[in-house]
Amino acid sequence: MSVIAGKPRKVGDKWNGMLYSHPGAGKTTLVSDAPGVCFIDVNNETMVLAYTKGKENTPVIHAGTNGEVNEALDALINKELFPDTRTIVLDTLSELQMIQQGASAAQLKKGRDWMDLFVPIEQDFNISTQMCRNLMVKMHKSRFNTLIVCHRLDYQDKDTKQMTVRPLLTPKFSNNLLGAVDFCLFLERKREITGKLSFTLRANPTNIIVAKNRLGLPDEFPADQFWSMMKER
């Protein structure tokens, strides 16, 4: 018999996660403290680290297309770049999807040319979704921790008027990715009455906010406690 009797397992030495919020909320700075981090940076998202004391030499691979992101991932898997990497951060997948959709629209052209602009249609969204799925399978099968960073989308259902806060990704892929990761965290940045900025992570979903938590994290907690909590998982 090949099956093994047992009990629920903890996350162990490898995890896959997702973090999202609006641009400028502090996502990149937060995840730069991940163990053995290396960024695959789409659209120069890591620029903030160049101006952050102690973060200037954070390992980064700059990529602007799906092909370049896959090439960067292969270089890490094969230890051709940054061989001490333990955690790969893709920052951001939202930007990569928009680039993919624009590239597909421009390449296929037919039915997409509106007033001299190549506007993505449903086929381009489907192509982008599949490309991202293939990329996520490769990342999740690797030996690395993986952390996908996304922008935030505030969506209102046109029929029910219900507001939803979720990652800015195509709906099909967003649901697919949410099912595959161990956690999906929402980062909220607030300015207190005193003027001080506070950064809070939400790990469990609400009626409005999309989140996921397989790790027993609190519903909400200060963002600066995240990595110490992860050491205990």
N, C-alpha and C positions, 0 to 999 in steps of 0.2 A: 504494500500500500504506500503510495507516494504522498498522501496528505498527512499533515501533522496536527495532532490535537494540541491545544494551547489556550492562551488567554489574550485579551487585547494588548497590542504592542504600543510602546511609546514611540515618539518620532525618531529617536536614535541619532545617528551621526549625520543624517542627510535629510533636508527638508526643502519643500517648494512653497513659495509664498508670493503674495501680491500686495502692493501698497498703492493707494491712490488718494489724490486730493487735487485742489486747484493749483495752477502754476504759481510758484513762489511761496508755497506753504511750508517748505523746508524738507521735502521728501528726500532730495539728493543728499543733503547734509546728514539727515538721520541714518540713511542706509549706508553711508560711507564708513560707519563704525561696525559693519558686519565683519565676521571673522574671515581673514584672508581675502578681502574684497577685491574684485576687479570689475570695472564698469565697461559694458559695451554701450557707448554713448551715441545716441541718435540726436542730431540737431544741437550739439554742443551743450547738453543739459548740465554737464559737470563743471561749467565755467565758474560757478560759485565756489568750488573747492580751490580754485587758483587764488582766490582772495580770502581764504579761510586759513588762519594760522595753524600749522601742523597738518594740513590736508593737501598741501601743494604738490606732493609727490605721490598722491593716490594713483594706483595703476588704472589706466584708461586705454581703451581701444576705440578710436573714433570710426563710426560707420554711418553711411548715409543711405544705403539701400538694403533690401532684403538679402541680396547676394553678399554684400560686405558684412552684414551681421552674421550670416552663416559661415563666412570665411573666418571671421574673428572667433566664433565659437569653436570651429575646427582647430584653429591655432592654439586655443586654450586646452582643448581635449588632448591634443598631440604634444602639449607642453613646449610648443615652439615659442610662445610668449608667456611671460609671468607664470613660471612653473609652480610657484608656491600658492597659487590661487585655490581658495576653498569655497568662495561664494561668488557667483556671477550675478551681476545686476544689469538688467536690460532697462535703460533709462532714455526715453520712455517708449513703451509699445504703442501708445496713442499716436505719437509722431510717426512711428514706422508704418502704421496702418494707413495714415493719410498720405505718406509718400508712396506707398504701394498702390493705393487707389489712383493717385494722379499719374503714376508711371503706366499703369495698365490702361487708363483712359487714353493717354497720349499714344501708346503703342498700337492699340486696337482701333482707335479713332471712330469707326463707323457707329453712327447713332449718338456720338458724344460731342460733336462739334456744335456749340452754341455760341454765336457771336464771337467766333475766333477763339473760344475757350474749349478745351477738352474737359467736359464735366463728367465725373464718374457716374455710371449707372449701376443697376443691380448686379450685372455680370462682374463689374470691377470689384464690388463689395464681396461677392462670392469668391473671387480669385484671391483677394486679400485675406479673407477668413481662412481659406485652405492653406495659404502660404504661412500664416501665423500658426495654424495647427501643426504643420510639419515642423516649424521651428521649436514650438513648445515640446513636442515629442522628443526631439533631439536633446533639448536642454534637460528635460526631466529624466531621460535615460542616462545622462552623464553622471559622473561621480560627484559633481558639485552640488552645494546648496544653490538654489536659484531664487532670485527675487525680481519679479516683474513690477516695474513702476509705471503707473498710468495717470493721466489727467482725470479730472472729475467731470461728469456730465449730470446736469440737473434736468430731468426729463418729466414732462407732464403728459399723462395719458389724455388724448383729445376727447375721449368719451366720458371717463370717470373723473377727470381733472385731478387724479391722484398724482402727487409728486414723488419721484424716486431719485435718489442720489446714488449713482453707480459709476463704475469705471468707463471712461470714454473709449469704447471699443465697439465693433459691430456686435449687435445683440446676439447673434448665433455664436460667435466666438467667445464673447463675454461669458455666456452660460457654460460653454465647454470648458473654459479656463477655470471658472469658479468651481466646477466639479472636480478638477484635477489637482488644485493646490491644497496644501494643508491649512493655510490661513489666508484670509483677505482682510486687510486692515484699512480703515478710513482715518486719515490724519486731518484733524481740525485745528486751525490756528485762530486764536482769539486774542484781542487786546482787552485786558482787564481795565476796570475803572481807574486803577492806579497808573495805567499806561504801560504796564508790563505785558509782554507777549507770553501766552501760554500755548503749549502744544500737547494735544490730547489724542490718543489713539482709541478707536472703537473697534472691538474685535467681534462683537456679536451683532446680528442684524436687528433692525427695528422695522416699523411699518414703512419707513422712508429710506433708511440707509441700508445699502447692500454690504454685507460683511460675512465672514465665515471664520469659524474657530474650532479646530479639532484639538487644540493644544491646552485647553483648560485655562486660557487667559481670562482676566477680568473683563467685564463688559466694557468699561472705560478705564484708562490709566494714563499717567503722564508719559509722554513719548520717550523721555530720557531714561525711563526704567525698562524699555523694551529689551535691550540686548542683555541686561542682567537677568531678566526673566527667561530669555531664550536659553541661557546657559543651564537653567534648571529643568528644562523640558526633558 
